[in-house]
């Protein structure tokens, strides 16, 4: 899983690449890529809930976002 945060014309957003389906928060956009990797545009939130092996799992994103915040 990889995450980036940025501020653009639509406010703060989060770009998340993961093989796991995102359950929450509601995503703004999604693109399916090779090898089952999905890329989501989400509100800039500190945690997401994903489905892993049929179970909901909440993941904290702060460690993933260290040093990855970009201005627009």
Beta strands, then each sheet from edge to edge (+ up, - down):
strand 1: 2-8
strand 2: 11-18
strand 3: 21-24
strand 4: 29-32
strand 5: 38-43
strand 6: 47-52
strand 7: 55-60
strand 8: 69-70
sheet 1: 4+ 5- 2+ 1- 8-
sheet 2: 3+ 6- 7+
end
